[in-house]
Amino acid sequence: MSNPAGAAFRRMTARRRDEAHRASTPLELFFDLCFVVAIAQAGARLVHALAAGHPGNGVVGYLLVFFGIWWAWMNFSWFASAYDTDDVLYRINTLVQITGVLVYAAGVPRAFDDGDWTIAVIGYSVMRLALATQWLRAAHGETGDARGCALRYTVGVTVCQIGWIGLLFVPDGARVWTFLGMVLAELSVPLFAERHHPTTWHPGHIAERYGLFTIIVLGETIAAATVAVQSALDEHEAVTELLPIAGGGLLIVFAAWWIYFAVPIEEHLTSNREAIPWGYGHYIVFVSAAAIGAGLEVAVEQSVGKAEISARAASAAVTVPTAVLFFTVWLLHSRHYKRGAAQQLVLPVASLLILACTFCGAAAVLLAGAVSALAVAAGVTLVRRNASATGSVTA
């Protein structure tokens, strides 16, 4: 279906769900990469809030800001899975959406620190109205139920965007509740649009897209932790305090990668009934994976005396998102492929043990990393023992 660069405009019709060799395109990879900027901005503000001893405001602001990042990425990815024509107009529209991502990222600090969502909403508007244009183009190329689905998406995305613009005029005291109402409205659009006719997203392609974004988020976590360690070494040379955090952080990230990619999840994505909860649940996967990097930065700052919080609070900044990530990956991925109680319990028990590491003082992050590694080892061992029943290695 892909056209060479500069090819003529195509009639936008749905791609086949059973299309062979469906893989992410260079444009999709570029799109993902540009989201790193927004994720980094959200993570940086979370670090600042946690290190200053304001976890409530920090976590709430982080969750709200991250929703705009995740939802814009998710909507583009599912649309592209069904309608990517890779012609000139499609590419230009996608580049416009990337521009919106960068504007949104520029507005994250103001939204997070001051509650000023103006720049963020402008960037979000660019992304969402560009997507509405894509859906309108799809409606023009389709007929029957497929056309109705595309038109419902066009209307739903546009109406929600009007609501986001209206958010700017809501009094500060009611803004969070209005924001949550808009979140529910956004989440309902796919349910409304596809109630009679599901789009022809490709299971293998969607699984790959989510996997690639998970890698990007984990990569941002490693980058953030590396910068924090480097900064601490430059200023304090506190090698003894930093080595356990760095080692534990690496073990956590390595284990997270192993656990996420241990199962062929596309085999589970057979219809919207399975795919929509799985796709929505990845908000928790992405937000917790990115928060691990912020937590490692906080742990580093606390270890060298730059954070105004206790060692236990700094440890929780790492252990809580790690436990949430492991449990959510089990809930969305692994449990569908586990065989027997022992395999099913590995990740839930590991999540509880990681939370318990919060109370282990300066060794908390290292111990959490050790538990993460042991969870992978236990999962691999149990699967090998039951190789005749399951043909893949899961953790």
C-alpha positions as CSV (number, residue, x, y, z in Angstrom):
1,M,0.0,0.0,0.0
2,S,2.9,2.4,0.5
3,N,3.8,4.9,-2.2
4,P,7.2,6.3,-2.9
5,A,7.9,9.8,-1.8
6,G,6.2,12.4,-3.9
7,A,3.6,9.9,-5.3
8,A,0.2,11.2,-6.2
9,F,-2.7,11.4,-3.7
10,R,-4.5,8.1,-3.1
11,R,-8.1,7.4,-2.4
12,M,-8.1,6.7,1.3
13,T,-9.8,3.3,1.9
14,A,-9.3,0.8,4.7
15,R,-6.3,-1.6,4.6
16,R,-6.9,-5.3,5.1
17,R,-6.7,-6.6,8.7
18,D,-5.0,-9.8,7.4
19,E,-2.5,-7.9,5.3
20,A,0.8,-9.8,5.2
21,H,4.1,-8.3,6.4
22,R,2.4,-5.2,8.0
23,A,5.2,-3.3,9.7
24,S,5.7,0.2,11.2
25,T,6.8,2.7,8.6
26,P,9.7,5.2,8.9
27,L,7.1,8.0,9.3
28,E,5.5,6.2,12.3
29,L,8.9,5.7,13.9
30,F,9.7,9.4,13.4
31,F,6.3,10.3,14.9
32,D,7.1,8.2,18.0
33,L,10.5,9.7,18.4
34,C,9.1,13.2,18.5
35,F,6.9,12.2,21.5
36,V,10.1,11.7,23.5
37,V,10.3,15.5,23.9
38,A,6.9,15.7,25.5
39,I,7.6,12.7,27.8
40,A,10.9,14.2,28.9
41,Q,9.1,17.5,29.8
42,A,6.4,15.7,31.8
43,G,9.1,13.6,33.6
44,A,11.2,16.6,34.4
45,R,8.3,18.4,36.0
46,L,7.4,15.3,38.0
47,V,11.0,15.1,39.3
48,H,10.9,18.7,40.4
49,A,7.6,18.2,42.3
50,L,8.6,15.0,44.0
51,A,12.1,16.3,45.0
52,A,10.5,19.4,46.4
53,G,8.1,17.4,48.6
54,H,4.9,18.0,46.7
55,P,3.9,14.4,45.6
56,G,0.2,15.1,45.4
57,N,0.3,18.0,43.0
58,G,3.2,16.4,41.1
59,V,1.5,13.1,40.5
60,V,-1.9,14.7,39.5
61,G,-0.2,17.1,37.1
62,Y,1.9,14.3,35.6
63,L,-1.1,12.1,35.0
64,L,-3.1,14.9,33.4
65,V,-0.2,16.0,31.2
66,F,0.6,12.5,30.2
67,F,-3.0,11.8,29.1
68,G,-2.6,14.3,26.2
69,I,0.6,12.7,25.1
70,W,-0.7,9.1,25.2
71,W,-4.1,9.8,23.7
72,A,-2.8,11.8,20.7
73,W,-0.2,9.0,20.1
74,M,-2.8,6.2,20.5
75,N,-5.3,7.8,18.1
76,F,-2.8,8.4,15.4
77,S,-1.5,4.8,15.7
78,W,-4.9,3.1,15.4
79,F,-5.9,5.4,12.5
80,A,-2.6,4.6,10.7
81,S,-3.1,0.9,11.2
82,A,-6.3,1.0,9.3
83,Y,-5.8,3.9,6.8
84,D,-2.1,4.6,6.2
85,T,-1.8,5.5,2.5
86,D,1.7,7.0,2.8
87,D,1.0,9.5,0.0
88,V,1.9,13.2,0.0
89,L,-1.2,14.4,1.8
90,Y,-1.0,11.8,4.5
91,R,2.7,12.6,5.2
92,I,2.0,16.3,5.4
93,N,-0.9,15.8,7.8
94,T,1.3,13.6,10.0
95,L,4.1,16.2,10.0
96,V,1.5,18.7,11.1
97,Q,0.5,16.4,14.0
98,I,4.2,16.2,14.9
99,T,4.3,20.0,15.1
100,G,1.4,19.9,17.5
101,V,3.3,17.4,19.7
102,L,6.2,19.8,19.9
103,V,4.0,22.7,20.8
104,Y,2.3,20.6,23.4
105,A,5.6,19.7,24.9
106,A,6.5,23.4,25.1
107,G,3.4,24.0,27.0
108,V,3.9,21.2,29.6
109,P,5.9,23.3,32.1
110,R,3.3,26.0,32.3
111,A,0.5,23.5,32.6
112,F,2.3,21.5,35.2
113,D,3.6,24.4,37.4
114,D,1.1,27.2,36.9
115,G,-2.1,25.4,35.7
116,D,-1.8,27.5,32.5
117,W,-2.9,25.1,29.7
118,T,-3.0,27.6,26.9
119,I,0.1,26.5,25.0
120,A,-0.6,22.8,25.7
121,V,-4.2,23.1,24.4
122,I,-3.0,24.9,21.2
123,G,-0.6,22.1,20.5
124,Y,-3.2,19.5,21.3
125,S,-5.6,21.3,19.0
126,V,-3.1,21.1,16.1
127,M,-2.8,17.3,16.6
128,R,-6.5,16.6,17.0
129,L,-7.8,18.8,14.3
130,A,-5.3,17.3,11.9
131,L,-6.5,13.8,12.9
132,A,-10.1,14.9,12.3
133,T,-9.1,16.0,8.8
134,Q,-7.6,12.5,8.3
135,W,-10.9,10.9,9.3
136,L,-12.8,13.3,7.0
137,R,-10.6,12.2,4.2
138,A,-11.3,8.5,5.1
139,A,-15.0,9.2,5.0
140,H,-14.7,10.7,1.6
141,G,-13.0,7.5,0.3
142,E,-15.3,5.0,2.0
143,T,-18.9,4.0,1.5
144,G,-21.6,2.4,3.7
145,D,-20.8,1.6,7.3
146,A,-17.1,2.4,7.0
147,R,-18.0,5.9,5.9
148,G,-20.4,6.3,8.8
149,C,-17.6,5.2,11.2
150,A,-15.2,7.7,9.8
151,L,-17.7,10.5,10.0
152,R,-18.5,9.6,13.6
153,Y,-14.8,9.8,14.4
154,T,-14.6,13.2,12.7
155,V,-17.5,14.6,14.7
156,G,-16.4,13.0,18.0
157,V,-12.8,14.3,17.7
158,T,-13.9,17.8,16.7
159,V,-16.5,18.1,19.5
160,C,-14.0,17.0,22.1
161,Q,-11.5,19.5,20.8
162,I,-14.0,22.3,21.2
163,G,-14.4,21.0,24.8
164,W,-10.7,21.2,25.4
165,I,-10.6,24.8,24.2
166,G,-13.5,25.6,26.5
167,L,-11.4,24.2,29.4
168,L,-9.2,27.3,29.2
169,F,-12.2,29.4,30.3
170,V,-13.1,27.2,33.3
171,P,-12.3,28.6,36.8
172,D,-9.2,27.1,38.3
173,G,-11.1,25.3,41.1
174,A,-13.2,23.3,38.7
175,R,-10.5,22.7,36.0
176,V,-9.4,19.3,37.2
177,W,-12.9,17.9,37.3
178,T,-13.7,19.4,33.9
179,F,-10.5,17.8,32.7
180,L,-11.6,14.4,33.9
181,G,-14.9,14.9,32.2
182,M,-13.1,15.6,28.9
183,V,-11.0,12.5,29.4
184,L,-14.2,10.4,29.7
185,A,-15.6,12.1,26.6
186,E,-12.4,11.3,24.6
187,L,-12.4,7.7,25.7
188,S,-16.0,7.3,24.6
189,V,-15.3,8.5,21.0
190,P,-13.9,5.1,19.7
191,L,-16.8,3.3,21.4
192,F,-19.3,5.6,19.8
193,A,-17.6,5.6,16.3
194,E,-17.1,1.9,16.1
195,R,-20.3,0.6,17.6
196,H,-21.7,-0.6,14.2
197,H,-18.5,-1.0,12.2
198,P,-15.0,-1.6,13.6
199,T,-12.0,-0.2,11.7
200,T,-9.7,-2.7,10.1
201,W,-6.7,-2.2,12.4
202,H,-4.0,-4.8,12.0
203,P,-3.3,-6.9,15.2
204,G,0.4,-7.5,14.4
205,H,0.9,-3.9,13.4
206,I,-0.8,-2.6,16.6
207,A,1.2,-4.9,18.8
208,E,4.4,-3.7,17.2
209,R,3.4,0.0,17.5
210,Y,2.7,-0.4,21.2
211,G,5.9,-2.4,21.7
212,L,8.0,0.3,19.9
213,F,6.5,3.1,22.1
214,T,7.2,1.0,25.2
215,I,10.9,0.8,24.1
216,I,10.9,4.6,23.6
217,V,9.5,5.2,27.1
218,L,12.0,2.8,28.6
219,G,14.8,4.5,26.7
220,E,13.7,7.8,28.0
221,T,13.8,6.3,31.5
222,I,17.4,5.2,31.0
223,A,18.4,8.5,29.5
224,A,16.9,10.5,32.4
225,A,18.6,8.3,35.0
226,T,21.9,8.5,33.2
227,V,21.8,12.3,33.2
228,A,20.9,12.4,36.9
229,V,23.8,10.1,37.8
230,Q,26.2,12.1,35.6
231,S,25.1,15.3,37.2
232,A,25.5,13.9,40.7
233,L,29.0,12.6,40.0
234,D,30.1,15.9,38.5
235,E,28.9,17.8,41.6
236,H,29.4,15.4,44.4
237,E,31.4,12.3,43.2
238,A,29.1,10.2,45.5
239,V,30.0,6.9,43.8
240,T,29.1,4.7,46.8
241,E,25.6,6.2,47.1
242,L,24.9,6.1,43.4
243,L,26.0,2.6,42.4
244,P,23.1,0.8,44.1
245,I,20.6,3.2,42.5
246,A,22.2,2.8,39.0
247,G,22.5,-0.9,39.3
248,G,18.9,-1.4,40.6
249,G,17.5,1.0,38.0
250,L,19.2,-1.0,35.2
251,L,17.8,-4.3,36.5
252,I,14.3,-2.8,36.7
253,V,14.4,-1.5,33.1
254,F,15.9,-4.7,31.8
255,A,13.3,-6.8,33.5
256,A,10.5,-4.5,32.3
257,W,11.6,-5.0,28.7
258,W,11.9,-8.8,29.2
259,I,8.5,-9.1,30.7
260,Y,6.7,-6.9,28.2
261,F,8.1,-8.6,25.2
262,A,7.8,-12.2,26.5
263,V,4.4,-12.9,24.8
264,P,3.0,-12.7,21.3
265,I,0.2,-10.4,22.3
266,E,-1.1,-9.9,18.7
267,E,-2.7,-13.4,19.1
268,H,-4.9,-12.0,21.8
269,L,-6.1,-9.0,19.8
270,T,-8.8,-10.6,17.8
271,S,-11.5,-7.9,18.0
272,N,-12.4,-4.6,19.6
273,R,-13.7,-6.4,22.7
274,E,-10.1,-7.5,23.5
275,A,-8.2,-4.7,21.8
276,I,-9.9,-1.6,23.3
277,P,-9.3,-2.5,27.0
278,W,-5.8,-3.6,26.1
279,G,-5.1,-0.3,24.3
280,Y,-6.6,1.9,27.0
281,G,-4.8,0.0,29.7
282,H,-1.5,1.0,28.1
283,Y,-2.0,4.4,29.6
284,I,-0.9,2.9,32.9
285,V,1.9,1.0,31.2
286,F,3.4,4.1,29.6
287,V,2.8,6.5,32.4
288,S,4.4,4.1,35.0
289,A,7.3,3.2,32.8
290,A,8.1,6.8,32.3
291,A,7.7,7.5,36.0
292,I,10.4,5.0,36.8
293,G,12.9,7.3,35.2
294,A,11.6,10.3,37.1
295,G,11.8,8.2,40.3
296,L,15.4,7.2,39.6
297,E,16.3,10.9,39.2
298,V,14.6,11.7,42.5
299,A,16.4,8.8,44.2
300,V,19.7,10.1,42.9
301,E,19.0,13.7,44.1
302,Q,18.0,12.5,47.5
303,S,21.1,10.4,47.9
304,V,23.3,13.4,47.4
305,G,21.2,15.8,49.5
306,K,19.5,17.8,46.7
307,A,16.0,16.6,47.4
308,E,13.8,17.8,50.3
309,I,12.3,14.4,51.0
310,S,13.1,11.3,53.1
311,A,14.9,8.2,51.8
312,R,11.7,6.3,52.0
313,A,9.8,8.8,49.9
314,A,12.6,8.7,47.3
315,S,12.5,4.9,47.3
316,A,8.7,5.0,46.7
317,A,9.2,7.2,43.7
318,V,10.9,4.1,42.1
319,T,9.2,1.2,43.7
320,V,5.6,2.3,43.3
321,P,5.7,2.9,39.5
322,T,7.7,-0.3,39.0
323,A,5.1,-2.4,40.9
324,V,2.3,-0.7,39.0
325,L,4.1,-1.5,35.7
326,F,4.7,-5.1,36.5
327,F,1.2,-5.7,37.7
328,T,-0.4,-4.0,34.7
329,V,1.8,-5.9,32.2
330,W,0.6,-9.1,33.9
331,L,-3.0,-7.9,33.7
332,L,-2.9,-6.9,30.0
333,H,-0.3,-9.3,28.6
334,S,1.0,-12.2,30.6
335,R,-2.0,-13.6,32.3
336,H,-3.5,-14.6,28.9
337,Y,-0.5,-17.0,28.3
338,K,0.2,-18.3,31.8
339,R,-0.4,-21.9,32.6
340,G,-1.1,-22.8,36.3
341,A,-1.2,-20.9,39.5
342,A,2.6,-20.7,39.9
343,Q,3.1,-18.9,36.6
344,Q,0.1,-16.6,37.2
345,L,1.5,-15.5,40.6
346,V,5.0,-14.5,39.5
347,L,4.3,-11.0,38.5
348,P,1.6,-10.1,41.1
349,V,3.8,-11.4,43.9
350,A,6.9,-9.6,42.5
351,S,4.8,-6.4,42.5
352,L,4.1,-6.8,46.2
353,L,7.7,-7.6,47.0
354,I,8.9,-4.5,45.0
355,L,6.5,-2.3,47.1
356,A,7.9,-3.9,50.2
357,C,11.4,-2.8,49.1
358,T,10.3,0.8,49.8
359,F,11.0,0.2,53.5
360,C,14.5,-1.1,53.0
361,G,16.4,2.2,53.3
362,A,19.3,3.1,51.0
363,A,19.2,-0.4,49.4
364,A,15.6,-0.1,48.3
365,V,16.2,0.5,44.6
366,L,18.9,-2.2,44.4
367,L,16.6,-4.7,46.1
368,A,13.7,-3.8,43.8
369,G,16.0,-4.4,40.9
370,A,17.0,-7.8,42.3
371,V,13.3,-8.7,42.8
372,S,12.6,-7.7,39.2
373,A,15.4,-9.9,37.9
374,L,14.3,-12.8,40.1
375,A,10.8,-12.4,38.7
376,V,12.1,-12.8,35.2
377,A,14.2,-15.8,36.2
378,A,11.3,-17.5,38.0
379,G,9.0,-16.9,35.0
380,V,11.5,-18.4,32.5
381,T,12.2,-21.4,34.8
382,L,8.5,-22.2,35.2
383,V,7.8,-21.9,31.5
384,R,10.7,-24.2,30.7
385,R,9.4,-26.8,33.1
386,N,6.0,-26.6,31.3
387,A,7.4,-26.3,27.7
388,S,5.2,-29.1,26.5
389,A,2.1,-27.0,27.4
390,T,3.4,-23.6,26.2
391,G,5.6,-23.0,23.3
392,S,7.0,-19.5,24.3
393,V,9.0,-18.2,27.1
394,T,7.1,-15.8,29.3
395,A,8.1,-14.0,32.5
